[in-house]
Amino acid sequence: MTTRPRPTDRGSDGDPADLTFDGALGVLLAMIGQRVVVDVFDAGEHPRLVATFGGTLHAGYSMTGGEPNEQEAIFVRLDSGAENAALSLHRELYGGAISHPDGALTLRLGGVDLLIAPRER
């Protein structure tokens, strides 16, 4: 069993803002079609787990019907049988991201860190 990264882990150069918004979005979109688990932590000095959920990651869609502009949030859907959820990624809330060697991604959005990791089968 592998150990999942913590939201306080750092990127290869120790910088918690290892990825640009577009880079983080690319890592997330590469997980489309995979089962993932999402851990939500408060983004304080001593992060605490506040929620966990998961499902199969599906591409979202633009709320305006076209290509998303820089002010628009990007939604990515999670399907978990009868239950559905979505992640809302907004550039204005983006505080940095780390891509982990195991394929996981930590995103800082506003006051939370989202650790999105492929689920082991």
Secondary structure in CASP SS format (residue, H / E / C, confidence):
PFRMAT SS
TARGET T0000
AUTHOR 0000-0000-0000
METHOD secondary structure of the structure
MODEL  1
M C 1.00
T C 1.00
T C 1.00
R C 1.00
P C 1.00
R C 1.00
P C 1.00
T C 1.00
D C 1.00
R C 1.00
G C 1.00
S C 1.00
D C 1.00
G C 1.00
D C 1.00
P C 1.00
A C 1.00
D C 1.00
L C 1.00
T C 1.00
F H 1.00
D H 1.00
G H 1.00
A H 1.00
L H 1.00
G H 1.00
V H 1.00
L H 1.00
L H 1.00
A C 1.00
M C 1.00
I C 1.00
G C 1.00
Q C 1.00
R E 1.00
V E 1.00
V E 1.00
V E 1.00
D E 1.00
V E 1.00
F E 1.00
D E 1.00
A C 1.00
G C 1.00
E C 1.00
H C 1.00
P C 1.00
R C 1.00
L E 1.00
V E 1.00
A E 1.00
T E 1.00
F E 1.00
G E 1.00
G E 1.00
T E 1.00
L E 1.00
H E 1.00
A C 1.00
G C 1.00
Y C 1.00
S C 1.00
M C 1.00
T C 1.00
G C 1.00
G C 1.00
E C 1.00
P C 1.00
N C 1.00
E C 1.00
Q C 1.00
E C 1.00
A C 1.00
I E 1.00
F E 1.00
V E 1.00
R E 1.00
L E 1.00
D E 1.00
S E 1.00
G C 1.00
A C 1.00
E E 1.00
N E 1.00
A E 1.00
A E 1.00
L E 1.00
S E 1.00
L E 1.00
H C 1.00
R H 1.00
E H 1.00
L H 1.00
Y E 1.00
G E 1.00
G E 1.00
A E 1.00
I E 1.00
S E 1.00
H C 1.00
P C 1.00
D C 1.00
G C 1.00
A C 1.00
L E 1.00
T E 1.00
L E 1.00
R E 1.00
L E 1.00
G C 1.00
G C 1.00
V E 1.00
D E 1.00
L E 1.00
L E 1.00
I E 1.00
A E 1.00
P E 1.00
R C 1.00
E C 1.00
R C 1.00
END
